[in-house]
Amino acid sequence: GNHNLSVADVDADGRDEIVYGSMAVNDNGAPLWNNRNGHGDAMHVGDLDPSRPGLEEFKVDEDSSKPGSWFADARTGQVLWSTASGGDNGRGVSGDIWAGSRGAESWSARDGSLRSPSGANVGRKPSSMNFLAWWDADAVRELLDGTHIDKYGTGGDSRLLTGSDVHSNNGTKAVPSLSGDVLGDWREEVIWPTSDNRALRIYATPVRTGIKIHTLLHDPQYRVALAWQNTAYNQPPHPSFFIGDGMSTPPQPDIYVR
């Protein structure tokens, strides 16, 4: 198990599975796979490697007898690459934050590298390893941590937003109340409580973009992700298709109005 879960159609049969850390439960309640890599505090499921079919999972582990982090085929649980064990690897993130490497970059607390979908070291590790948000005009994702949003750069991160008179949640986890595409632009809003806890404040990007994508809530995996985001240790939502540098045209949402 894990301190969080994800819901996704990992076997492409039109029905959702529950990915719970080192195992996945099929839509009929039966086990789909279990790679026995133990418990962790962070995981990400999505089209993290657009060069291969299907979805992938990136996860960190607490157990010193297990890999510190690993990247797997979400349909079978087969580990495609992993990092050395090193005790409690409490944080890990996966998303396309840099246009210099194709697909999602993955990094974690106990690994000094920023890794490509193949596991190769592709550069400087970001200054945070918490949440993600699509915020500016391009397709790569930004770093969300505490009450600020940063843009990754090879020489350092650049501040794009600092929330005013708001606070994050869950101590050192420093997560928002919710982040996601709640207003309809494919970029993501961030919701934090005000410092006096009397209201919620919604921050939306002021940046115009030429990239046109249907609202992400039209994607079933992303829509459900906003529901499970607050399950245990919050994790950012991921759609079922790749958004990032060099992305293909996203699939047309299969939605019917009755």
C-alpha positions as CSV (number, residue, x, y, z in Angstrom):
1,G,0.0,0.0,0.0
2,N,0.9,3.7,0.0
3,H,0.0,6.9,1.8
4,N,-2.0,7.8,-1.3
5,L,-3.6,6.2,-4.3
6,S,-4.4,6.8,-7.9
7,V,-7.4,5.8,-10.1
8,A,-6.7,5.1,-13.8
9,D,-7.6,2.7,-16.6
10,V,-4.1,1.1,-16.6
11,D,-5.1,-2.0,-18.7
12,A,-7.1,0.1,-21.3
13,D,-10.3,-1.9,-20.9
14,G,-12.5,1.1,-20.4
15,R,-12.8,0.6,-16.7
16,D,-10.7,2.1,-13.9
17,E,-8.2,0.3,-11.7
18,I,-7.0,1.5,-8.3
19,V,-3.2,1.9,-8.1
20,Y,-2.2,1.6,-4.5
21,G,1.5,2.0,-4.3
22,S,3.2,-1.3,-5.1
23,M,-0.1,-3.0,-6.3
24,A,-3.1,-2.4,-8.5
25,V,-6.6,-3.6,-8.0
26,N,-8.6,-4.5,-11.1
27,D,-12.1,-3.1,-11.7
28,N,-13.6,-6.4,-10.5
29,G,-11.9,-6.2,-7.2
30,A,-9.3,-8.8,-7.9
31,P,-5.6,-8.1,-7.7
32,L,-4.1,-7.0,-11.1
33,W,-0.5,-7.0,-10.0
34,N,1.7,-6.7,-6.9
35,N,5.5,-6.0,-7.4
36,R,6.1,-6.2,-3.6
37,N,8.1,-3.0,-3.4
38,G,6.4,-1.9,-0.2
39,H,5.0,1.3,1.2
40,G,5.8,4.9,0.2
41,D,4.6,8.4,0.7
42,A,4.4,9.6,-2.9
43,M,3.4,8.2,-6.3
44,H,2.4,9.5,-9.7
45,V,0.4,7.6,-12.4
46,G,0.0,9.0,-16.0
47,D,1.4,9.0,-19.4
48,L,4.9,9.8,-18.1
49,D,6.7,8.3,-21.0
50,P,5.0,9.3,-24.3
51,S,7.4,7.1,-26.3
52,R,5.9,3.9,-25.0
53,P,2.3,2.7,-25.0
54,G,0.0,3.0,-21.9
55,L,0.6,4.6,-18.5
56,E,3.5,4.6,-16.1
57,E,3.9,4.9,-12.4
58,F,6.7,6.6,-10.4
59,K,6.9,5.9,-6.7
60,V,9.2,6.3,-3.8
61,D,9.7,3.8,-1.0
62,E,10.3,3.9,2.8
63,D,11.8,0.5,3.2
64,S,15.6,0.3,3.1
65,S,15.4,-3.2,1.6
66,K,13.5,-1.8,-1.4
67,P,14.6,0.5,-4.2
68,G,14.6,4.2,-3.1
69,S,12.4,5.0,-6.1
70,W,11.1,3.2,-9.2
71,F,9.4,3.8,-12.5
72,A,7.1,1.0,-13.7
73,D,4.6,0.0,-16.4
74,A,1.3,0.8,-14.7
75,R,-0.5,-2.1,-16.5
76,T,1.8,-4.9,-15.2
77,G,3.8,-3.4,-12.4
78,Q,7.0,-4.3,-14.2
79,V,9.8,-2.0,-12.9
80,L,11.5,-0.3,-15.8
81,W,14.2,1.4,-13.7
82,S,14.9,2.1,-10.1
83,T,17.3,3.9,-7.8
84,A,19.4,2.6,-4.9
85,S,17.8,2.0,-1.6
86,G,18.5,4.4,1.2
87,G,16.0,4.3,3.9
88,D,12.9,6.5,4.0
89,N,12.7,8.3,0.7
90,G,9.8,10.5,1.7
91,R,9.2,12.7,-1.3
92,G,9.1,12.2,-5.1
93,V,7.6,13.9,-8.1
94,S,7.2,13.1,-11.8
95,G,6.1,15.5,-14.5
96,D,7.5,17.2,-17.6
97,I,9.0,20.3,-16.0
98,W,11.8,20.8,-18.6
99,A,11.6,21.0,-22.4
100,G,15.2,19.8,-22.6
101,S,14.2,16.2,-22.0
102,R,11.4,14.3,-23.7
103,G,8.6,13.1,-21.4
104,A,8.3,13.4,-17.6
105,E,11.2,14.1,-15.4
106,S,11.3,12.2,-12.0
107,W,13.2,13.1,-8.9
108,S,13.0,12.3,-5.2
109,A,14.5,13.3,-1.8
110,R,17.2,10.6,-1.6
111,D,18.3,10.7,-5.2
112,G,20.5,13.5,-6.4
113,S,19.5,13.3,-10.0
114,L,16.7,14.6,-12.2
115,R,15.8,11.5,-14.3
116,S,14.3,11.0,-17.7
117,P,11.7,8.3,-18.5
118,S,14.6,5.9,-19.2
119,G,16.2,6.7,-15.8
120,A,19.1,8.7,-17.2
121,N,20.4,11.7,-15.2
122,V,19.4,14.8,-17.3
123,G,20.4,17.6,-15.0
124,R,19.9,19.7,-11.8
125,K,17.3,18.4,-9.4
126,P,14.6,21.1,-8.7
127,S,14.6,23.0,-5.4
128,S,11.3,21.4,-4.4
129,M,9.7,17.9,-4.6
130,N,6.1,18.4,-3.6
131,F,3.4,19.4,-6.1
132,L,3.0,20.5,-9.7
133,A,0.8,22.9,-11.6
134,W,0.4,24.0,-15.2
135,W,0.6,27.7,-14.8
136,D,2.4,29.6,-17.6
137,A,2.0,29.7,-21.4
138,D,4.0,26.6,-22.4
139,A,3.1,22.9,-22.0
140,V,5.7,22.0,-19.4
141,R,4.5,22.0,-15.8
142,E,5.6,24.2,-13.0
143,L,6.7,23.5,-9.4
144,L,4.2,24.1,-6.7
145,D,5.4,24.0,-3.1
146,G,4.1,25.7,0.1
147,T,2.4,28.9,-1.1
148,H,4.5,29.6,-4.2
149,I,4.9,28.4,-7.8
150,D,8.3,28.3,-9.5
151,K,9.6,27.7,-13.0
152,Y,12.3,25.1,-13.3
153,G,15.6,26.1,-15.0
154,T,18.8,24.3,-15.5
155,G,20.7,27.0,-13.5
156,G,18.0,27.6,-10.9
157,D,14.3,28.0,-10.3
158,S,12.4,31.3,-11.0
159,R,9.5,32.5,-8.8
160,L,6.2,33.0,-10.7
161,L,3.8,33.4,-7.8
162,T,3.8,33.9,-4.1
163,G,0.4,33.6,-2.4
164,S,-0.6,36.5,-0.2
165,D,-2.0,36.0,3.3
166,V,-2.6,32.2,2.7
167,H,-1.0,29.1,4.1
168,S,-0.3,25.5,3.0
169,N,-1.5,22.4,4.8
170,N,-0.2,19.3,6.5
171,G,3.0,20.6,8.0
172,T,6.1,19.7,6.1
173,K,4.0,18.3,3.3
174,A,3.1,21.9,2.5
175,V,0.2,21.1,0.1
176,P,-2.7,23.3,-1.1
177,S,-6.3,22.6,-0.2
178,L,-6.7,21.7,-3.9
179,S,-4.9,22.2,-7.1
180,G,-6.4,21.5,-10.6
181,D,-8.2,22.8,-13.6
182,V,-11.3,23.8,-11.8
183,L,-12.3,26.8,-13.9
184,G,-12.1,25.4,-17.4
185,D,-8.7,26.6,-18.8
186,W,-6.4,23.6,-19.1
187,R,-4.0,25.5,-16.8
188,E,-4.5,24.8,-13.1
189,E,-5.8,26.8,-10.3
190,V,-4.4,26.6,-6.8
191,I,-6.7,26.9,-3.7
192,W,-5.2,27.8,-0.3
193,P,-6.9,28.7,3.0
194,T,-6.4,32.3,4.1
195,S,-4.1,32.8,7.1
196,D,-7.0,33.2,9.5
197,N,-8.7,30.1,8.1
198,R,-11.9,32.0,7.4
199,A,-12.0,31.6,3.6
200,L,-10.4,29.8,0.7
201,R,-8.5,31.8,-1.9
202,I,-8.4,30.7,-5.5
203,Y,-5.3,31.7,-7.6
204,A,-5.6,31.4,-11.4
205,T,-2.9,32.1,-14.0
206,P,-3.0,35.6,-15.6
207,V,-0.9,34.3,-18.5
208,R,-2.4,33.9,-21.9
209,T,-1.5,30.8,-23.9
210,G,-1.7,29.7,-27.6
211,I,-2.1,26.1,-26.6
212,K,-5.7,24.9,-26.9
213,I,-6.8,21.8,-24.9
214,H,-10.2,20.8,-23.7
215,T,-10.7,21.4,-20.0
216,L,-8.9,18.7,-18.2
217,L,-12.0,17.7,-16.3
218,H,-13.3,16.2,-19.5
219,D,-10.6,13.5,-19.0
220,P,-12.0,10.8,-16.7
221,Q,-8.6,10.1,-15.0
222,Y,-8.0,13.7,-14.3
223,R,-11.5,14.3,-13.1
224,V,-11.3,11.4,-10.6
225,A,-7.9,12.6,-9.5
226,L,-9.4,15.8,-8.1
227,A,-11.6,13.6,-6.0
228,W,-8.8,11.4,-4.6
229,Q,-6.2,14.3,-4.3
230,N,-7.0,14.8,-0.6
231,T,-6.7,11.1,0.2
232,A,-4.0,10.8,2.9
233,Y,-0.8,12.5,1.6
234,N,-2.0,14.8,-1.2
235,Q,-0.6,14.3,-4.7
236,P,-1.0,16.4,-7.8
237,P,-3.5,15.1,-10.5
238,H,-2.4,13.6,-13.8
239,P,-4.5,13.1,-17.0
240,S,-4.5,9.9,-19.0
241,F,-2.6,11.6,-21.8
242,F,0.8,13.4,-22.0
243,I,0.9,17.1,-21.6
244,G,4.4,18.6,-22.1
245,D,7.0,19.7,-24.6
246,G,6.5,18.1,-28.0
247,M,3.1,16.7,-27.0
248,S,0.7,15.2,-29.6
249,T,-2.8,16.5,-30.0
250,P,-4.8,15.3,-27.0
251,P,-7.6,12.8,-27.6
252,Q,-11.1,14.2,-28.2
253,P,-13.1,13.8,-25.0
254,D,-15.8,11.0,-25.4
255,I,-18.7,12.9,-23.7
256,Y,-22.4,12.6,-24.3
257,V,-25.1,15.0,-23.2
258,R,-28.5,13.4,-22.4
